[in-house]
Amino acid sequence: MIDVRDHGDVRELRLNRPPANALSPELLERLCAHVVSAPSEGARALVISGAGGMFTGGLDVPLLLRLDRAGMMAAWATFHGAMQTLATAAVPVVAAITGHSPGGGLVLALFCDHRVQARGAFKIGLNEVAVGIPLPRVIFAALRRQVGPRVAEELAVTGALLDPDAALKVGLVDELAPAEEVVDRAVAWCRQLLGAPPHAMRDTRTMARADLAALFAGLDAAAIAAELDRCWYAGEAQQTLAALVRRLTERR
């Protein structure tokens, strides 16, 4: 599920869960474990990429719809835990967006330090509203931090999926690169950052990302359960998601 590749002291964590690297609870748990353990294993920065010409297709909706409430609560907590792990990572993390990145894929990227998007016929965005899910508050706050309030409102409410050039224009990603060079460019960005005096860089980075870390203050089990009810168990969401899964199944 996670392929580990070391580029010197920059570690690449490649999502590898065919066909779309969909974010299951198990995949997110493994990703978090690698992010937490990597610094003690010598990694000074991390790159998260995706295998098979895809970053990630987002949350594994067919799997999640089969879970009972307890299972879904655990999965929702794991998803929030992944966001928090990236927001508070001890070392810089770059999203090497190697292909499509709708929904949960962009969510992971928003909590990274930097985002390199592959050029090409790819789409990226938060399409939750388009599939019937109100956007979770923590995710909207991260989006607003990235692109500003007016653009965040437009992207979130419309559920727009953008091509790479449009995503760069609005600030959703930080740079573009040919698909075959995305990981190399992400590693190069890490190396440039690691060339700064380490204490000054670490201290300033922690200060700069304090607002992201603060989004999770007070986000206890009760708050996560309330968000689950608002976003996932609303009747409209369940109906729309079930219809989406039926369409996906019919295409196979």
KAJO-V675659 format. One record per residue. N is the residue number from 1. SS is DSSP state (hx for helix, st for strand, lp for the rest). PSI is psi in degrees with one decimal (* if undefined). OMEGA is omega in degrees with one decimal (999 if undefined). Layout:
{{N	SS	PSI	OMEGA} {N	SS	PSI	OMEGA}}
This chain:
{{1	lp	-34.5	177.1} {2	st	116.0	174.4} {3	st	128.0	-177.8} {4	st	126.0	179.3} {5	st	124.9	-179.9} {6	st	129.1	174.0} {7	st	75.5	-171.0} {8	lp	-125.1	180.0} {9	lp	13.3	172.3} {10	st	121.6	-176.5} {11	st	129.8	175.5} {12	st	130.0	174.4} {13	st	105.3	-174.4} {14	st	119.0	176.4} {15	st	125.9	-176.2} {16	lp	80.7	178.5} {17	lp	82.6	-175.9} {18	lp	152.6	5.0} {19	lp	-14.8	-171.9} {20	lp	10.8	-177.5} {21	lp	37.8	-179.0} {22	lp	144.6	-172.9} {23	st	93.1	172.3} {24	lp	161.2	175.2} {25	hx	-39.0	-179.3} {26	hx	-43.2	179.1} {27	hx	-42.6	179.6} {28	hx	-39.0	177.8} {29	hx	-42.0	179.5} {30	hx	-39.4	177.7} {31	hx	-46.0	178.9} {32	hx	-42.7	-179.7} {33	hx	-41.1	179.3} {34	hx	-40.7	-179.7} {35	hx	-40.6	-178.1} {36	hx	-40.2	-173.6} {37	hx	-22.4	-172.7} {38	hx	-44.1	-178.7} {39	hx	-37.6	179.7} {40	hx	-12.5	178.9} {41	hx	11.9	173.9} {42	lp	-3.7	179.7} {43	lp	130.2	178.9} {44	lp	-9.2	175.7} {45	st	160.4	-177.2} {46	st	146.5	171.9} {47	st	127.2	175.7} {48	st	121.7	-178.4} {49	st	-179.0	178.6} {50	st	143.5	-179.9} {51	lp	159.5	171.1} {52	lp	30.1	178.3} {53	lp	20.1	-178.1} {54	st	136.9	170.1} {55	lp	-75.5	169.5} {56	lp	143.5	177.8} {57	lp	5.8	179.6} {58	lp	-166.1	-177.9} {59	st	146.0	179.2} {60	lp	82.9	-173.8} {61	hx	-45.6	179.1} {62	hx	-40.3	178.1} {63	hx	-45.1	-176.9} {64	hx	-35.0	-179.5} {65	hx	-17.3	178.5} {66	lp	-8.7	-176.6} {67	lp	147.2	170.7} {68	lp	179.5	-174.0} {69	hx	-41.1	-179.8} {70	hx	-42.0	178.6} {71	hx	-38.6	179.5} {72	hx	-36.1	177.1} {73	hx	-42.2	178.0} {74	hx	-41.2	179.9} {75	hx	-40.5	179.6} {76	hx	-39.9	177.3} {77	hx	-38.0	177.8} {78	hx	-40.8	178.4} {79	hx	-45.9	177.2} {80	hx	-36.2	177.5} {81	hx	-36.2	177.8} {82	hx	-42.6	176.9} {83	hx	-44.9	-178.8} {84	hx	-38.8	178.9} {85	hx	-41.8	178.3} {86	hx	-39.6	-179.0} {87	hx	-30.4	-175.0} {88	lp	16.2	-177.8} {89	lp	140.3	-177.0} {90	lp	-19.9	-179.8} {91	lp	159.0	178.8} {92	st	143.6	-179.8} {93	st	127.6	178.0} {94	st	134.3	172.5} {95	st	114.4	173.7} {96	st	93.2	-170.0} {97	st	93.9	-167.7} {98	lp	11.3	-179.9} {99	lp	-144.9	179.3} {100	st	147.0	-179.8} {101	st	67.0	178.2} {102	st	156.8	171.7} {103	lp	-119.0	-175.6} {104	hx	-23.7	176.0} {105	hx	-46.6	176.5} {106	hx	-34.3	178.6} {107	hx	-48.9	178.6} {108	hx	-43.9	-177.7} {109	hx	-35.7	-178.6} {110	hx	-28.0	-177.8} {111	lp	2.2	174.3} {112	lp	173.0	179.2} {113	lp	-27.3	-172.2} {114	st	152.9	-175.1} {115	st	119.4	175.3} {116	st	117.9	-176.2} {117	st	137.6	175.3} {118	st	135.9	170.5} {119	lp	154.4	176.9} {120	lp	-169.1	-176.6} {121	lp	61.7	-177.9} {122	lp	158.7	179.1} {123	lp	142.7	178.9} {124	st	141.1	178.8} {125	st	172.9	176.6} {126	lp	96.8	-174.6} {127	lp	22.2	-176.6} {128	lp	-47.1	-178.4} {129	hx	-37.9	-179.2} {130	hx	-24.8	178.3} {131	hx	16.5	169.8} {132	lp	10.9	-177.5} {133	lp	120.5	171.7} {134	lp	142.3	-176.1} {135	lp	127.1	175.6} {136	lp	145.5	-172.9} {137	hx	-41.9	-179.4} {138	hx	-40.0	-178.7} {139	hx	-42.6	178.2} {140	hx	-38.7	178.9} {141	hx	-40.2	178.2} {142	hx	-38.7	177.3} {143	hx	-45.1	179.9} {144	hx	-37.5	176.8} {145	hx	-36.7	-175.8} {146	hx	-44.5	-169.8} {147	hx	-4.7	-177.8} {148	lp	158.7	-171.0} {149	hx	-41.2	-175.5} {150	hx	-45.4	178.8} {151	hx	-38.7	178.5} {152	hx	-41.7	178.4} {153	hx	-47.6	-178.0} {154	hx	-47.0	-178.6} {155	hx	-42.5	-176.1} {156	hx	-46.5	-175.4} {157	hx	-36.6	-179.6} {158	hx	-17.3	-176.0} {159	lp	31.6	-172.7} {160	lp	140.5	170.1} {161	lp	123.0	-173.3} {162	st	153.5	170.0} {163	lp	167.2	-174.5} {164	hx	-42.2	-178.7} {165	hx	-42.6	178.6} {166	hx	-38.2	179.1} {167	hx	-39.3	177.3} {168	hx	-40.4	-177.2} {169	hx	-39.7	-178.0} {170	hx	-2.7	177.9} {171	lp	13.4	179.4} {172	lp	-33.7	172.1} {173	lp	164.4	-173.2} {174	lp	-24.4	177.2} {175	st	160.7	177.3} {176	st	153.0	176.3} {177	st	154.3	172.1} {178	lp	146.1	-173.2} {179	hx	-39.4	-177.2} {180	hx	-8.3	-178.2} {181	hx	1.1	-173.6} {182	hx	-47.6	-178.8} {183	hx	-44.1	179.5} {184	hx	-41.0	-179.9} {185	hx	-39.1	177.9} {186	hx	-41.8	177.5} {187	hx	-40.6	179.9} {188	hx	-38.3	177.6} {189	hx	-42.3	177.9} {190	hx	-45.4	-177.3} {191	hx	-39.2	178.3} {192	hx	-43.4	179.8} {193	hx	-40.8	-177.9} {194	hx	-11.6	175.6} {195	lp	-11.7	178.3} {196	lp	156.6	174.6} {197	lp	124.8	-166.3} {198	hx	-42.7	-177.7} {199	hx	-45.2	179.8} {200	hx	-41.9	179.6} {201	hx	-48.8	-177.2} {202	hx	-44.8	-177.1} {203	hx	-42.9	-179.1} {204	hx	-39.3	177.7} {205	hx	-44.5	178.9} {206	hx	-43.0	179.0} {207	hx	-43.4	-176.8} {208	hx	-29.9	-176.7} {209	lp	9.0	-178.2} {210	hx	-32.8	-180.0} {211	hx	-34.7	175.9} {212	hx	-46.2	179.3} {213	hx	-36.5	-176.3} {214	hx	-19.2	179.1} {215	lp	-21.6	-174.8} {216	lp	-0.1	177.0} {217	lp	128.8	179.5} {218	lp	4.5	179.4} {219	lp	75.3	-177.0} {220	lp	-174.0	-176.3} {221	hx	-37.6	-179.8} {222	hx	-41.0	-179.9} {223	hx	-39.3	178.7} {224	hx	-39.0	177.8} {225	hx	-39.8	178.5} {226	hx	-41.2	177.1} {227	hx	-36.0	177.8} {228	hx	-44.3	178.6} {229	hx	-42.0	-177.2} {230	hx	-39.8	-171.1} {231	hx	-35.5	-169.6} {232	lp	-40.5	-173.2} {233	lp	4.2	171.5} {234	lp	141.2	-176.2} {235	hx	-41.5	-179.8} {236	hx	-42.7	-179.3} {237	hx	-46.9	-178.2} {238	hx	-41.3	179.7} {239	hx	-44.5	-177.5} {240	hx	-41.5	179.8} {241	hx	-41.2	178.5} {242	hx	-39.9	178.1} {243	hx	-38.3	177.9} {244	hx	-45.1	-179.8} {245	hx	-38.9	178.4} {246	hx	-41.8	179.6} {247	hx	-41.5	178.9} {248	hx	-40.0	-180.0} {249	hx	-39.5	-178.4} {250	hx	-26.6	-178.9} {251	hx	-18.4	-176.2} {252	lp	*	999}}
